[in-house]
Structures are given as C-alpha cells and as structure tokens.
Amino acid sequence: MKKISVLGSTGNIGKKTVDLLLKRNEEYQVEALSTYSNFALLAYQAKLLNARYVAISNERFYKDLKESLFGTGIKVEVGADGLANIASLPVDLSVIAVVGIAGLEPIMCVIESGTKVIALANKESIVCGGKLLLKKTEEKNVQIIPIDSEHNAIFQVLQNSNRCVEKIILTASGGSFLNYSLEQLKDVTVGQTLSHPIWNMGKKISVDSATMMNKALEMIEAYNLFNISPNKIEAIVHPESIIHGIVAYKDGFNFAVLAEADMTIPISYALSWPESSALSYKLDLTKQKLTFQELDYRRFPALKLSMEVLNSSSPHINSIVLNAANEVAVDKFLKSRISFLEITKVVESTVENFVNYTDINSLPDIINIDLESRAIAKEIIKNKVLKLS
C-alpha cells in the first residue's frame, strides 16, 4: 500500500484526486491533506480517507477544523509552519495542488522529506523554483510527474522515446475569448472570463486561460521541466482540447497524446506511475473535430511576453517577476479593480520596472524577488501607469 499526501485537496485538482483515492482505497494510505481555508470540506475528506494529518493554512479557521475533527484522532496542523510540517512527512507519493507560489515552500519540504515521487499540479513552483528546485530533485533523486495535461502529455512521449527532439508543442484551448476582437476584450466581465468553454477550473486558472497567461507560464514550465531551449517550445490553439501535447522529432515524426478533456486522466496517470492506470474513458475519434489556429499575439500578448522573459539575460528572475505580477493582477481583476486587458499590461510593466537583479541561491532569494515584484505591481495598479492599445 502506497503512502500518499495531497496538498491542496479542496481545490479542483485536489477534489478529483480525492475521488480517485476513494475508488482505490485499497491501494493508498492517506497520510496528509491540506487546504487554505475550506475547513468543512477538508474535514469531510479526512474522515472519508482516514487521513492521519490535516493542515489549514489560514489560521482563522483552525478552531473550526479542530471542532469538525473532534474525536477522530486526526492530527491538525495550522499556518505556513503546519503546511511545511505535513509536507515534510515521508510518503511514497505527494500530490502538490496548492495554488500559486504558495506551493513552492511545501514542494521544497517534500523534496527534502525523502518522498521519491511528486505529482505536480502547481506550475508556479517550477516557474519560480526554476533550476534551483530541479537541482534539489536531482540531488534527492525525486521524480516529478506533471499533472498539467499538456506537460503530462509531453512527459509521456519523452518517457518512451530516445529520438532527437526538434520541438515541443503545447496546445491551448484559447479560453473564454478565443474569437473576441481586441475591441470586445476591452469590456469583458469577470463572469464571462470564468466561463471556460471546455475545462472546469478554479477562478485564477480560468482567468489565466482567458488571457493566455496560463500558456505563458506553461511554456516557462516546459523550459525548466524538460531542459529545452526557448526556441524549441511552441504553442498553438486547439479549441477542442483533445490533443494535449506534441513532440516533433528531427526525423520528421510527430508524436501526440490524445485524450478527453478531463483532468482525472493525467491525475490517474501520475498516481499510478510507473504503472499504467485503468480508466473507463474511451475516445471516439469519429465524433471529434480537430482544428488548430495560430496565436494572435496582439489580442493575447502574454505568450510573447513569456518568450521575452525566457530569452532575457535573467530568465529565472524575470519568470518569478512575471508570476508574482500576474497573481496580483488577476486578484485585482477578480475584485473589478482593473480591466481584463490591463492584466497583461500590469505584468509587462512590472517586468520592465524590476531592476533589483541578484543571484538566486536559496528559497529566501526567490521569496524576496516575489515580494518586491508584488509591491511594484500594486504600485503600478495604484497609479494606473498603463498604456492600453
């Protein structure tokens, strides 16, 4: 029986992971679960899975969680230290589904814990952790299995081939506003942005999908995760989200992974790795239409910005700045403080205005860059120094 922890168990990826674990309860012993604030769902999950530990990051809900688990014997941790404590528990597999850069410190703890396999749904940890994080995984002999459907697809192809790679191609659904004109994008609402036509996702990632910032982050993630140069990474629009990733080889062959647009599939793959998983999904290609489009950088400039970051003199630092500014901008958009088009403008302006370049040798270095970037982004929003065109 495998020991497993799920950090971020109450989010969209976390809930799907819990559903799979409930169906395979004879295969896994759940050591720990965590949430930021959803104490009621966390308590429910912990009881169902007979978890040994839970952690709630928001200290405001600690008492509620304790009361919900009274008499169960489940140990409760709280705050950032509590999350770090359960992340430090040695398990066979840890699923990291914490949202944003908040997942970086826990993943570092997991790497140090002796855990050998990480199923990673937190792209920001790779974007911000960069080579520092990946060096740690090599030192500790930790295998990262990406849960993002695109990177999971690329991982599967590369695992089964020793050909010379020409290019990695990530597919993008195009989000909520694929066919909107630039003029129409100026007035889109938060509600419209959260209505993704294909995927059922959380608020932050739904906004990122609509701005294409999600794909920008994924390109940076691919650069780090697969150790490939920026000029060998490409993204194309594929509205049906059936093909999740393509690897083009120098011999002219292209290998693609096709699957239904359901995150249960890559999660199940990660849980079962290196064995294959058994799911009832059957893709009927006779009922599918596969179409592709080039990206329009004028309407969706985030991808162009990500390539500028990767080709800059300080790609790691600028990746951290980009991610931090985007988290700030998305939060302000969801609160209706800035418009949809201003999200990417805030990110671009923050990258342009960040000048405190330093070497990155530790997690505190990354956190300091992140904090400074957030301060710059908030100041830009406060002063509204943005040029929309």
C-alpha positions in Angstrom: 0.0 0.0 0.0 1.4 3.4 -1.0 1.6 6.2 1.4 0.3 9.5 -0.1 -0.3 13.1 0.8 -2.4 15.6 -1.1 -1.5 19.3 -0.5 -4.4 21.5 -1.7 -7.0 18.7 -1.5 -10.0 21.0 -1.6 -9.3 22.7 -5.0 -10.4 21.4 -8.3 -7.4 19.1 -8.8 -7.4 18.1 -5.2 -11.0 17.1 -5.3 -10.5 14.9 -8.4 -7.5 13.3 -6.7 -9.6 12.5 -3.6 -12.3 11.0 -5.8 -9.7 8.7 -7.4 -8.3 7.7 -4.0 -11.7 6.8 -2.7 -12.1 4.4 -5.6 -8.7 2.9 -4.9 -8.7 2.9 -1.1 -7.1 -0.5 -1.0 -4.0 0.9 -2.8 -3.3 4.0 -0.8 -2.8 5.1 2.8 -3.5 8.8 3.0 -1.0 10.4 5.4 -2.0 14.1 5.0 -4.4 16.5 3.3 -4.3 20.3 3.3 -6.4 23.4 2.4 -6.1 27.1 2.6 -9.4 27.8 4.3 -12.1 25.3 3.3 -12.2 23.5 6.7 -15.5 21.8 6.2 -14.5 20.0 3.0 -11.1 19.2 4.4 -12.6 17.6 7.5 -15.1 15.6 5.3 -12.3 14.4 3.1 -10.0 13.5 6.0 -12.8 11.4 7.6 -13.6 9.6 4.3 -9.9 8.8 3.6 -9.0 8.1 7.2 -6.1 10.6 6.9 -3.5 10.8 9.7 -2.8 14.6 9.4 -4.5 17.7 8.0 -3.2 21.2 7.7 -5.1 24.5 7.2 -3.0 27.5 6.2 -5.5 30.2 7.2 -5.2 30.3 11.0 -8.7 31.9 11.2 -10.3 28.5 10.6 -8.1 26.4 12.8 -10.7 26.2 15.6 -13.4 25.3 13.2 -11.3 22.5 11.8 -10.4 21.2 15.2 -14.0 21.1 16.2 -15.0 19.3 13.0 -12.5 16.6 13.6 -13.0 16.2 17.4 -12.8 12.6 18.5 -11.4 11.3 15.2 -7.7 11.1 16.2 -6.7 13.1 13.1 -3.9 15.5 13.9 -4.4 19.1 12.9 -1.6 21.5 11.8 -2.1 25.2 11.1 -0.4 28.1 9.2 2.6 28.0 7.0 4.6 26.1 9.5 1.8 23.5 9.7 1.7 23.1 5.9 5.5 22.7 6.0 5.2 20.1 8.7 2.8 17.8 6.8 4.8 18.4 3.6 7.9 17.1 5.4 6.2 13.7 6.2 7.9 11.0 4.1 5.4 9.4 1.7 5.7 7.3 -1.5 3.8 10.0 -3.5 2.9 13.6 -2.8 0.3 15.4 -4.9 1.0 19.2 -4.9 -2.1 21.0 -5.9 -1.6 24.2 -3.8 -2.4 27.3 -5.9 0.3 29.9 -6.8 3.7 30.5 -5.4 2.4 29.3 -2.0 3.2 25.8 -3.3 6.9 26.5 -3.6 7.9 26.1 0.1 5.8 22.9 0.6 7.3 21.3 -2.5 10.8 22.1 -1.2 9.8 20.4 2.1 8.5 17.3 0.2 11.8 17.1 -1.8 13.8 17.1 1.5 11.4 14.6 3.2 12.6 11.5 1.4 9.5 11.3 -0.8 10.5 10.0 -4.2 7.6 10.9 -6.5 5.8 14.2 -6.7 2.7 14.6 -8.8 2.8 18.3 -9.6 -0.2 20.4 -10.4 1.4 23.6 -9.3 3.2 25.1 -12.3 4.2 28.2 -10.4 6.6 26.2 -8.3 8.5 25.2 -11.4 8.3 28.7 -12.9 9.6 30.3 -9.7 11.8 27.5 -8.4 13.5 27.0 -11.7 16.9 25.4 -11.8 17.2 25.7 -8.0 14.2 23.4 -7.4 15.2 21.0 -10.2 18.7 20.7 -8.8 17.2 19.7 -5.5 15.1 17.0 -7.1 18.3 15.6 -8.8 20.2 15.6 -5.6 17.4 13.8 -3.7 16.6 11.5 -6.6 13.0 12.8 -6.7 10.8 12.2 -9.8 8.4 14.9 -10.8 5.3 13.8 -12.7 3.5 16.8 -14.1 -0.3 16.8 -13.8 -1.0 19.7 -16.2 -2.5 17.8 -19.2 0.0 19.4 -21.6 3.1 18.6 -19.7 1.8 15.2 -18.7 1.4 14.5 -22.4 4.9 15.7 -23.3 6.3 13.7 -20.3 4.6 10.5 -21.6 6.0 10.9 -25.1 9.6 11.7 -23.9 9.5 8.8 -21.5 9.0 6.4 -24.4 11.4 7.8 -27.0 15.2 8.4 -27.4 14.8 10.3 -30.7 16.4 13.7 -31.1 13.7 16.4 -30.2 13.1 19.2 -32.8 10.3 21.0 -30.9 7.8 20.7 -28.1 4.3 21.9 -28.9 1.8 22.8 -26.2 -1.8 23.2 -27.1 -4.1 25.9 -25.9 -7.9 25.8 -25.8 -8.0 29.6 -26.4 -10.0 30.2 -23.2 -13.3 32.1 -23.0 -12.5 34.8 -25.6 -10.7 33.0 -28.4 -12.9 34.6 -31.1 -13.3 38.0 -29.4 -11.9 41.1 -31.2 -9.5 43.4 -29.3 -12.3 45.9 -29.1 -14.6 43.3 -27.5 -11.9 42.3 -25.0 -11.9 45.8 -23.5 -15.3 45.3 -21.9 -15.4 41.7 -20.8 -16.7 40.9 -17.3 -15.3 38.7 -14.6 -18.3 36.4 -15.0 -17.6 36.0 -18.7 -14.0 35.3 -18.1 -14.7 32.5 -15.6 -17.0 30.7 -18.1 -14.5 28.4 -19.8 -16.0 26.5 -22.8 -14.1 23.3 -22.2 -12.5 22.9 -18.8 -14.0 23.2 -15.3 -11.3 25.1 -13.4 -10.8 27.4 -10.4 -11.0 31.2 -10.7 -7.3 32.0 -11.0 -6.6 29.5 -13.7 -9.7 30.4 -15.6 -8.6 34.0 -15.9 -5.1 32.8 -16.8 -6.6 30.7 -19.6 -8.6 33.6 -20.9 -5.5 35.9 -21.0 -3.3 33.0 -22.3 -1.1 33.7 -19.3 -1.6 30.1 -18.3 0.1 29.0 -21.5 2.8 31.6 -21.0 3.5 30.0 -17.6 3.4 26.6 -19.1 6.0 27.5 -21.7 8.3 28.6 -18.9 7.5 25.4 -17.0 8.3 23.3 -20.1 11.6 25.2 -20.5 12.6 24.2 -16.9 10.9 20.8 -16.7 12.2 19.3 -20.0 15.5 21.3 -20.1 14.8 22.6 -23.6 15.8 25.9 -25.2 13.1 28.5 -25.7 13.3 28.4 -29.5 12.2 24.7 -29.3 9.0 25.5 -27.4 5.8 26.4 -29.3 2.2 26.9 -28.5 -0.8 26.6 -30.9 -4.5 27.0 -30.4 -6.5 23.8 -30.4 -10.1 24.6 -29.2 -11.3 21.1 -28.8 -8.6 20.2 -26.2 -8.3 16.6 -27.5 -4.6 16.8 -28.4 -2.8 17.9 -25.2 0.8 17.9 -26.3 3.0 17.2 -29.3 6.7 16.3 -29.6 8.2 16.9 -33.1 11.4 15.0 -33.8 14.2 15.7 -36.2 13.4 12.6 -38.3 10.1 14.2 -39.3 7.8 12.2 -37.0 5.4 14.0 -34.6 4.1 12.2 -31.6 0.9 13.5 -29.9 -1.1 12.5 -26.9 -4.9 12.5 -27.4 -7.4 12.2 -24.5 -10.8 13.5 -23.3 -10.6 17.0 -21.7 -10.8 15.7 -18.1 -8.1 16.2 -15.5 -8.9 12.8 -14.0 -6.9 11.2 -16.8 -3.5 12.9 -16.1 -4.1 12.7 -12.3 -4.7 8.9 -12.6 -1.5 8.6 -14.7 0.5 10.4 -12.1 -1.0 8.3 -9.2 -0.2 5.0 -10.9 3.2 5.9 -12.4 5.3 4.0 -13.3 2.5 1.5 -13.8 -0.4 2.3 -16.2 -3.8 3.3 -14.9 -7.1 1.8 -15.8 -10.0 4.2 -16.5 -13.2 3.9 -18.4 -12.6 6.8 -20.8 -12.8 5.8 -24.4 -12.0 8.5 -27.0 -14.2 8.1 -30.1 -12.3 10.0 -32.9 -15.2 9.5 -35.3 -17.1 12.0 -33.2 -14.3 14.5 -32.8 -13.2 17.5 -34.9 -9.6 18.6 -34.5 -8.8 22.1 -35.5 -5.8 24.4 -35.0 -5.0 28.1 -35.1 -2.0 30.3 -34.8 -1.8 32.5 -31.7 -2.8 36.1 -32.1 -0.2 38.0 -30.0 -1.9 41.3 -30.5 -5.0 40.1 -28.7 -3.2 37.8 -26.3 0.3 39.2 -25.7 1.1 37.1 -22.7 2.8 34.4 -24.7 5.1 36.9 -26.5 6.0 38.2 -23.0 6.9 34.7 -21.7 9.3 34.2 -24.7 10.9 37.6 -24.0 11.4 36.5 -20.4 13.0 33.2 -21.4 15.3 34.9 -23.9 16.3 37.7 -21.4 19.6 37.8 -19.6 17.9 36.8 -16.3 15.2 34.3 -17.3 14.8 32.8 -13.8 14.4 36.2 -12.1 12.1 37.5 -14.7 10.0 34.3 -14.5 9.4 35.0 -10.8 8.6 38.6 -11.5 6.1 37.6 -14.2 4.4 35.1 -12.0 4.1 37.4 -9.0 2.8 40.3 -11.1 0.2 38.1 -12.7 -1.1 36.8 -9.3 -1.5 40.4 -8.2 -3.2 41.5 -11.4 -5.6 38.5 -11.5 -6.6 39.2 -7.9 -7.3 42.8 -8.7 -9.3 41.9 -11.8 -11.4 39.4 -9.9 -12.2 42.3 -7.5 -13.0 44.5 -10.5 -10.2 46.9 -9.8 -8.6 46.6 -13.2 -9.9 45.6 -16.6 -9.3 42.3 -18.5 -6.8 43.8 -20.9 -4.9 45.6 -18.0 -3.9 42.2 -16.5 -1.1 41.5 -19.0 -0.2 45.2 -19.1 0.4 45.1 -15.3 2.6 42.1 -15.8 4.6 43.6 -18.6 5.1 46.9 -16.8 6.2 45.0 -13.6 8.8 43.1 -15.6 10.0 46.3 -17.2 10.3 48.1 -13.9 12.0 45.4 -11.9 15.7 46.3 -11.6 17.0 44.6 -8.4 18.8 41.7 -10.1 20.6 39.3 -7.8 21.8 35.7 -7.8 19.3 33.1 -6.8 20.9 30.6 -4.4 18.1 29.8 -2.0 14.3 29.8 -1.4 14.5 33.2 0.6 16.1 34.8 -2.6 13.0 33.7 -4.6 10.6 34.9 -1.9 12.3 38.3 -1.8 12.1 38.7 -5.5 8.4 37.7 -5.4 7.6 40.1 -2.7 9.4 43.0 -4.4 7.6 42.2 -7.7 4.2 42.2 -5.9 4.9 45.6 -4.4 5.8 47.0 -7.9 2.7 45.5 -9.5 0.5 47.0 -6.7 2.1 50.4 -7.2 1.6 50.2 -11.0 -2.1 49.4 -10.4 -2.5 52.1 -7.8 -1.1 54.7 -10.2 -2.6 53.1 -13.3 0.5 53.7 -15.4 -0.7 51.5 -18.2 -0.8 52.1 -21.9 -3.7 50.1 -23.5 -3.6 49.8 -27.3 
